[in-house]
Structures are given as C-alpha cells and as structure tokens.
Amino acid sequence: MKNNVNRAVALRIVELLKEKNITQYRLAMNSGVTHSTLKNIIHETVKDNLLSTIILIAGGFDMTVSEFLDSSLFLEENLNID
C-alpha cells in the first residue's frame, strides 16, 4: 500500500524519534516547530506540510533535509501523489 506524502512525513518523524531516542517535545525545542504542530503532523491532521516546516524538523534532528528524505518512504513507487 502506498502512503501519501503527509503519511510518509509522519512515519519518518516517528521513525527518527525512536532511532534518535528523543521525544516530540525535545524535537519541538530543537527545531523551533511548536509541539502542537508536530503532534498535528504525526496524527496527520495537517493537510499539507510546508517544505519550510520539514526543513526545520530535519534541523531538529540535526540532519539536512536530504538526510531526512533519504528513506524508502519517499521513493516515488511508495508514494500515492494525487
């Protein structure tokens, strides 16, 4: 089953939170993205994630946006882009 982009972003954030052993709150503090915005992204209540937000989140993980997107979740064959 293919994910939409918002789902892929949410899954990637959850994956990195576990991998780096940090909380949503710590990510919010590190990235400058509010905790409520992160929560909304993870629970997919945000309709469209802005690239600027993704860049901030990647920075909160101390990685580039390219590193954030370097996941099979974002391969075209795994995404349903409508």
Backbone bond lengths (Angstrom), bond angles and torsions (degrees), N, CA, C in turn:
res aa  C-N    CA-C-N  psi(-1)  N-CA   C-N-CA  omega(-1)  CA-C   N-CA-C  phi
1 M - - - 1.451 - - 1.530 109.41 -
2 K 1.305 115.70 135.44 1.451 121.17 -179.74 1.524 110.33 -88.03
3 N 1.320 115.14 146.52 1.456 121.89 175.73 1.518 109.69 -98.27
4 N 1.335 116.25 153.25 1.453 117.52 168.47 1.532 107.36 -82.07
5 V 1.311 117.18 171.79 1.457 121.18 -175.15 1.528 110.96 -61.73
6 N 1.321 118.00 -41.83 1.466 120.64 -179.65 1.525 111.31 -60.91
7 R 1.319 116.73 -41.12 1.468 121.08 178.55 1.527 110.13 -65.56
8 A 1.333 116.92 -41.94 1.463 121.15 179.44 1.527 110.38 -62.26
9 V 1.330 117.55 -41.92 1.466 120.84 177.97 1.526 109.97 -63.03
10 A 1.325 117.38 -45.54 1.466 121.44 179.49 1.525 110.87 -60.23
11 L 1.322 116.74 -46.05 1.469 120.73 179.73 1.524 111.61 -63.38
12 R 1.325 116.21 -39.03 1.471 120.30 179.93 1.530 110.51 -66.07
13 I 1.322 117.22 -41.36 1.466 119.96 178.50 1.525 110.07 -62.04
14 V 1.315 116.94 -47.32 1.468 120.79 179.87 1.527 110.05 -61.00
15 E 1.321 116.86 -42.57 1.461 121.65 178.52 1.531 111.03 -59.23
16 L 1.332 116.47 -45.58 1.462 120.33 -177.96 1.524 112.23 -72.74
17 L 1.321 117.74 -32.81 1.466 120.20 175.68 1.529 109.62 -59.18
18 K 1.336 115.82 -44.57 1.462 120.42 179.48 1.522 111.12 -68.29
19 E 1.341 115.99 -46.42 1.465 121.37 -177.42 1.527 111.67 -60.88
20 K 1.322 116.63 -41.19 1.464 121.18 -176.95 1.529 112.42 -94.18
21 N 1.338 115.51 -1.71 1.460 122.02 177.15 1.534 112.30 54.35
22 I 1.342 115.30 50.11 1.453 119.68 175.16 1.527 109.52 -125.75
23 T 1.308 115.46 159.25 1.462 121.23 -179.11 1.524 110.92 -90.43
24 Q 1.317 115.35 164.66 1.462 120.09 174.05 1.521 110.13 -58.92
25 Y 1.320 116.42 -40.11 1.458 120.78 179.86 1.528 110.82 -61.44
26 R 1.337 117.24 -45.19 1.469 120.80 179.28 1.515 110.13 -63.81
27 L 1.320 117.79 -40.86 1.462 120.89 177.22 1.520 109.91 -61.25
28 A 1.316 117.29 -42.36 1.470 120.95 178.40 1.533 109.76 -59.46
29 M 1.324 116.35 -45.71 1.466 120.32 -179.90 1.532 110.89 -64.32
30 N 1.318 117.45 -41.79 1.464 121.77 -178.02 1.526 112.32 -70.43
31 S 1.331 116.80 -33.21 1.461 120.85 -172.29 1.523 114.26 -95.34
32 G 1.327 116.76 -24.42 1.466 119.42 -174.23 1.514 112.45 84.69
33 V 1.327 117.25 2.70 1.468 122.30 175.27 1.524 106.45 -89.82
34 T 1.315 117.30 132.05 1.464 118.87 -176.40 1.528 111.08 -61.85
35 H 1.324 114.35 151.08 1.460 120.18 178.79 1.523 110.48 -58.95
36 S 1.318 117.16 -39.81 1.473 119.58 -179.65 1.527 111.36 -65.13
37 T 1.320 117.74 -36.71 1.469 120.53 177.10 1.519 110.31 -65.72
38 L 1.336 117.11 -44.74 1.465 120.18 177.23 1.523 110.90 -59.16
39 K 1.315 115.54 -44.80 1.466 120.32 179.59 1.532 110.33 -60.33
40 N 1.317 116.50 -42.62 1.465 120.30 179.03 1.521 112.17 -65.36
41 I 1.326 116.82 -36.87 1.470 120.01 177.17 1.526 109.94 -66.02
42 I 1.311 116.71 -46.74 1.466 121.27 -178.13 1.528 111.12 -64.13
43 H 1.328 117.32 -37.14 1.467 121.04 179.97 1.533 112.12 -89.41
44 E 1.331 115.05 5.46 1.468 123.12 174.52 1.521 113.53 58.79
45 T 1.319 116.81 36.34 1.463 119.95 174.20 1.525 111.17 -93.21
46 V 1.331 116.99 -3.99 1.459 122.61 174.45 1.523 107.11 -89.12
47 K 1.331 116.98 128.22 1.467 119.27 -177.12 1.522 112.11 -74.77
48 D 1.310 117.28 -42.01 1.460 121.33 -179.07 1.519 109.47 -136.93
49 N 1.319 115.74 121.33 1.458 120.08 176.17 1.520 109.24 -82.91
50 L 1.320 116.21 129.43 1.448 120.84 178.87 1.520 109.99 -80.17
51 L 1.314 115.96 143.48 1.465 120.46 178.69 1.519 110.19 -58.88
52 S 1.330 117.86 -37.22 1.471 120.21 179.10 1.522 110.93 -60.35
53 T 1.326 117.77 -36.45 1.465 121.26 177.53 1.514 110.46 -68.57
54 I 1.333 117.11 -40.93 1.466 121.30 178.51 1.527 110.02 -63.17
55 I 1.319 117.31 -39.20 1.464 120.99 178.47 1.526 110.04 -62.94
56 L 1.333 117.37 -43.44 1.466 120.68 178.12 1.527 111.41 -63.35
57 I 1.330 116.37 -42.62 1.463 120.57 179.62 1.528 110.30 -63.35
58 A 1.333 116.84 -44.25 1.466 120.05 177.33 1.528 110.06 -57.92
59 G 1.317 116.64 -43.81 1.463 120.66 177.74 1.519 111.86 -61.96
60 G 1.334 116.46 -35.43 1.462 120.88 177.15 1.515 112.26 -64.07
61 F 1.328 116.45 -27.34 1.462 121.24 174.76 1.536 111.42 -88.44
62 D 1.342 116.12 3.56 1.464 122.46 -177.65 1.521 110.65 60.61
63 M 1.340 114.56 45.38 1.457 120.06 178.14 1.523 108.83 -141.77
64 T 1.322 116.00 163.11 1.459 120.12 176.00 1.518 109.32 -79.54
65 V 1.321 116.26 164.53 1.460 119.40 177.18 1.531 109.57 -63.80
66 S 1.331 117.33 -32.80 1.472 120.63 176.89 1.517 111.11 -62.42
67 E 1.325 116.53 -41.44 1.464 120.26 177.56 1.528 110.83 -66.23
68 F 1.335 116.51 -39.27 1.459 120.61 177.90 1.531 110.46 -60.63
69 L 1.324 115.86 -43.22 1.463 120.89 -177.39 1.530 113.23 -81.09
70 D 1.324 117.28 -5.96 1.464 121.41 -179.35 1.532 109.44 -79.41
71 S 1.305 114.72 72.96 1.465 122.71 -177.98 1.521 108.04 -149.53
72 S 1.303 115.70 145.64 1.468 119.19 178.03 1.532 111.38 -61.17
73 L 1.320 117.00 -18.70 1.473 119.89 177.45 1.525 111.49 -58.05
74 F 1.345 117.20 -28.93 1.454 121.35 -174.64 1.525 114.33 -101.21
75 L 1.324 117.93 7.11 1.466 119.92 174.54 1.521 108.99 -68.26
76 E 1.315 116.50 140.01 1.467 120.20 -176.75 1.509 112.90 -54.04
77 E 1.339 116.71 -38.15 1.463 119.01 -178.10 1.530 112.33 -69.79
78 N 1.336 117.14 -13.89 1.454 121.11 178.49 1.521 113.72 -100.70
79 L 1.325 116.42 -2.01 1.464 120.71 -177.55 1.517 112.12 -112.04
80 N 1.291 114.84 143.18 1.463 122.24 172.12 1.524 106.30 -104.24
81 I 1.305 115.97 100.65 1.470 120.60 -177.21 1.526 107.92 -103.80
82 D 1.333 113.83 112.33 1.469 119.37 179.82 1.503 111.13 -108.51
